[in-house]
Amino acid sequence: MRALLALLLAGCGGVLKPQPTAPIAYFTLEDAPIEARARSPVRAPLRLAPVRAAASLDDRIVWRRGPYETGFDDGRRWLDLPGPLVERALWRELYERRGLVLGTSLDAAQLEVDVERFEEVLTPVHEARVVARVALIDAEGTAVFVRTVVASSPVEAAFPRAMGAAVAALASQIGDAAESALQE
């Protein structure tokens, strides 16, 4: 009996050992070159508030299959969190590409951005998608506009490249809306 028990325990030893886990791959977004563009005629200062992201958006890459099924990819992660990734893209778009005036005082209009989705859509079309709620608040505290902005880019080769294009498109849409509102 002892021999049988020893044999069973020896056989189970390989099963009970922790299995090596696959390494986690980390990704970041490539900064697209800034295209030459005429400086914005808008001279009203604009403050960019720190970009916030939904609590569920951490360093794990989120996937979506259809309108209701989402999950996290345990083998792929972002090197930076989605909020700071979008904030950097907005900074480049607003101040470097468009040449808007950086407002640092409380009497400047403030752009507030909340990232609601930052995901790889698997079906029906494989794409990177970013959804953000955006508000432009004037110096008196009145909302000039509040809207949801959606940007996506097809995944043709690498998902991080498509996400970079989607984030750049989001920043461009937000820049268009802010610049237009500041001109009025």
C-alpha positions as CSV (number, residue, x, y, z in Angstrom):
1,M,0.0,0.0,0.0
2,R,2.8,2.4,0.8
3,A,4.5,1.6,-2.5
4,L,1.2,2.5,-4.3
5,L,0.8,5.7,-2.4
6,A,4.5,6.7,-3.1
7,L,4.0,5.9,-6.8
8,L,0.8,8.1,-6.9
9,L,2.5,11.0,-5.1
10,A,5.5,10.8,-7.4
11,G,3.2,10.8,-10.5
12,C,1.2,13.8,-9.2
13,G,4.3,15.8,-8.4
14,G,4.6,17.0,-12.0
15,V,1.0,18.1,-12.0
16,L,1.2,20.0,-8.7
17,K,4.3,22.0,-9.7
18,P,3.5,25.6,-10.9
19,Q,3.6,25.8,-14.6
20,P,5.7,28.5,-16.2
21,T,3.6,31.4,-17.4
22,A,3.9,33.0,-20.8
23,P,5.7,36.3,-20.7
24,I,3.6,39.5,-20.8
25,A,4.2,41.7,-23.8
26,Y,4.1,45.5,-23.1
27,F,3.1,48.0,-25.7
28,T,3.2,51.8,-26.1
29,L,1.9,54.2,-28.7
30,E,4.2,55.6,-31.3
31,D,4.1,59.4,-31.5
32,A,3.1,60.2,-35.0
33,P,5.2,63.0,-36.7
34,I,3.6,66.4,-36.3
35,E,2.4,67.5,-39.7
36,A,3.2,71.1,-40.7
37,R,0.0,73.2,-40.3
38,A,-0.8,76.9,-40.3
39,R,-1.0,78.3,-36.8
40,S,-4.5,78.6,-35.4
41,P,-5.9,82.1,-35.5
42,V,-7.5,81.4,-32.1
43,R,-5.6,83.4,-29.4
44,A,-7.9,82.6,-26.5
45,P,-5.9,80.5,-24.0
46,L,-6.9,76.9,-23.4
47,R,-6.1,74.7,-20.4
48,L,-6.0,71.0,-20.8
49,A,-7.2,69.3,-17.5
50,P,-5.6,66.0,-16.6
51,V,-7.3,63.3,-18.8
52,R,-9.2,60.8,-16.7
53,A,-10.1,57.3,-17.6
54,A,-12.7,54.8,-16.5
55,A,-11.7,52.8,-13.5
56,S,-11.7,49.6,-15.5
57,L,-9.1,51.0,-17.9
58,D,-5.7,50.0,-16.4
59,D,-2.6,48.6,-18.1
60,R,-4.4,45.5,-19.4
61,I,-5.5,45.6,-23.0
62,V,-9.3,45.4,-23.2
63,W,-11.0,43.5,-26.0
64,R,-14.6,43.6,-27.2
65,R,-16.6,41.0,-29.1
66,G,-19.9,42.5,-30.1
67,P,-21.8,45.1,-28.2
68,Y,-21.9,43.3,-24.8
69,E,-18.9,41.0,-24.3
70,T,-15.6,42.5,-23.1
71,G,-12.6,41.1,-21.4
72,F,-8.9,41.6,-20.6
73,D,-6.0,40.2,-22.5
74,D,-3.7,38.7,-19.8
75,G,-0.7,38.4,-22.1
76,R,-0.7,42.0,-23.4
77,R,-0.5,45.3,-21.5
78,W,0.0,49.0,-22.1
79,L,3.3,50.4,-20.8
80,D,1.4,53.6,-19.9
81,L,-2.2,53.9,-18.8
82,P,-4.9,55.0,-21.3
83,G,-5.5,58.4,-19.7
84,P,-1.9,59.7,-20.0
85,L,-1.6,58.2,-23.5
86,V,-4.6,60.3,-24.7
87,E,-3.4,63.3,-22.7
88,R,-0.1,63.3,-24.6
89,A,-1.8,63.0,-27.9
90,L,-4.1,65.9,-27.1
91,W,-1.1,68.0,-25.9
92,R,0.6,67.4,-29.2
93,E,-2.5,68.1,-31.2
94,L,-3.6,71.3,-29.4
95,Y,-0.4,73.1,-28.6
96,E,2.2,71.6,-30.9
97,R,0.3,70.9,-34.1
98,R,-2.4,73.6,-34.0
99,G,-0.4,76.2,-32.0
100,L,-3.3,77.0,-29.6
101,V,-2.3,79.2,-26.7
102,L,-1.6,77.3,-23.5
103,G,-3.7,78.7,-20.7
104,T,-2.3,78.3,-17.2
105,S,-4.5,80.6,-15.2
106,L,-8.0,80.0,-14.0
107,D,-9.5,82.6,-16.4
108,A,-8.7,80.3,-19.4
109,A,-11.2,78.0,-20.9
110,Q,-10.6,74.4,-19.7
111,L,-10.9,71.2,-21.8
112,E,-12.0,68.2,-19.8
113,V,-11.7,64.7,-21.2
114,D,-12.8,61.3,-19.8
115,V,-11.8,58.2,-21.6
116,E,-14.6,55.7,-21.4
117,R,-13.3,53.0,-23.8
118,F,-9.9,52.1,-25.0
119,E,-10.3,48.7,-26.6
120,E,-9.5,46.2,-29.4
121,V,-12.8,45.4,-31.1
122,L,-12.6,41.8,-32.5
123,T,-16.0,41.5,-34.2
124,P,-17.8,42.4,-36.4
125,V,-14.8,44.4,-37.7
126,H,-11.3,44.1,-36.2
127,E,-10.4,47.7,-35.1
128,A,-9.0,49.8,-32.3
129,R,-11.6,52.1,-30.7
130,V,-11.4,55.0,-28.3
131,V,-14.5,56.7,-26.8
132,A,-14.2,59.8,-24.7
133,R,-16.6,62.3,-23.1
134,V,-15.4,65.8,-23.7
135,A,-16.4,69.2,-22.2
136,L,-15.2,72.7,-22.9
137,I,-15.8,74.9,-19.8
138,D,-15.4,78.7,-20.2
139,A,-13.8,81.0,-17.7
140,E,-17.1,81.6,-16.0
141,G,-17.6,77.8,-15.4
142,T,-20.3,77.4,-18.2
143,A,-20.1,74.4,-20.5
144,V,-19.6,75.6,-24.0
145,F,-20.0,72.1,-25.3
146,V,-20.3,68.5,-23.9
147,R,-20.1,65.6,-26.3
148,T,-19.0,62.0,-26.8
149,V,-16.3,61.5,-29.3
150,V,-15.6,58.2,-31.0
151,A,-12.5,57.3,-33.1
152,S,-11.5,54.0,-34.5
153,S,-8.9,52.6,-36.9
154,P,-8.8,49.2,-38.6
155,V,-6.3,46.6,-37.4
156,E,-4.4,45.7,-40.5
157,A,-1.2,44.5,-39.1
158,A,-0.5,45.5,-35.5
159,F,-3.1,46.4,-32.9
160,P,-0.9,49.0,-31.2
161,R,-0.3,50.8,-34.5
162,A,-4.1,50.9,-35.1
163,M,-4.7,52.2,-31.5
164,G,-2.1,55.0,-32.1
165,A,-4.1,56.0,-35.2
166,A,-7.4,55.9,-33.3
167,V,-6.0,58.1,-30.5
168,A,-4.5,60.6,-33.0
169,A,-8.0,60.7,-34.8
170,L,-9.7,61.3,-31.4
171,A,-7.2,64.1,-30.6
172,S,-7.9,65.7,-34.0
173,Q,-11.7,65.5,-33.6
174,I,-11.4,67.1,-30.1
175,G,-9.0,69.7,-31.4
176,D,-11.4,70.6,-34.2
177,A,-14.3,71.0,-31.7
178,A,-12.3,73.1,-29.2
179,E,-10.7,75.3,-31.9
180,S,-14.2,76.0,-33.4
181,A,-15.7,76.8,-30.1
182,L,-12.9,79.1,-29.1
183,Q,-13.3,81.1,-32.3
184,E,-16.9,81.9,-31.6
